[in-house]
């Protein structure tokens, strides 16, 4: 199963500050382990919300709001897509990841998969897109 991990942002991430060398060293070791295990499908850090925009559509009206966004508890600092056997395995890898920083919060969401026997070239059954 594939699982999307969304790392919640922090005030430090919103300023664009990069982690220190100790954290980066621990991150390098973690990344080597997760890649060797074949679990990591994709990952990337996101730039601060000040460089982003929100787009909303309601009743044919489009509203675009430029960042920064003040609701920091709702902001995402990075994402990862994991290929795991279970949600428990995703939780285990995510816990290891968060321990690299010594703190943090990550939301895990299973990704819709095509039903068995489906061609897989369109939206999965139950996928709202």
QUISUL-V73590 format. One record per pair of residues at least 24 apart in sequence whose C-alpha atoms are under 7 Angstrom apart, sorted by the first residue. I is the first residue (numbers start at 1). J is the second residue. D is the distance in Angstrom with one decimal. If there is no record, write none. Layout:
i-><I	I>
j-><J	J>
d-><D	D>
//
This chain:
i-><1	1	1	1	2	2	2	2	2	2	3	3	3	3	3	3	3	4	4	4	4	4	4	4	5	5	5	5	5	5	5	6	6	6	6	6	6	6	7	7	7	7	7	7	7	8	8	8	8	8	8	9	9	9	9	9	10	13	13	14	14	15	16	16	23	23	26	27	30	39	39	39	40	40	40	41	41	41	42	42	43	43	43	44	44	44	45	45	45	46	46>
j-><83	84	85	86	81	82	83	84	110	111	81	82	83	108	109	110	111	80	81	82	108	109	110	111	79	80	81	106	107	108	109	76	78	79	80	106	107	108	76	77	78	79	105	106	107	73	75	76	77	105	106	72	73	75	76	77	72	48	77	48	49	48	47	48	100	101	100	100	97	82	83	84	81	82	83	81	82	83	80	81	79	80	81	78	79	80	77	78	79	77	78>
d-><5.7	5.4	5.9	6.7	6.6	5.5	4.6	6.2	6.1	5.6	5.6	5.2	6.6	6.4	5.5	4.3	5.5	5.8	4.6	6.5	5.6	5.2	6.2	6.6	5.5	5.1	6.2	6.2	5.6	4.6	6.5	6.2	6.1	4.7	6.8	5.3	5.1	6.5	5.6	5.6	5.3	6.1	6.1	4.3	6.5	6.8	5.9	4.7	5.6	5.6	5.8	6.5	7.0	5.3	5.0	4.4	6.9	6.5	6.6	4.7	6.6	6.6	6.9	5.9	6.4	6.4	5.9	6.1	7.0	5.3	4.9	6.1	6.3	4.9	6.4	5.3	5.5	6.4	5.6	5.2	5.5	4.1	6.3	5.7	5.8	6.8	6.0	4.1	6.6	5.3	5.2>
//
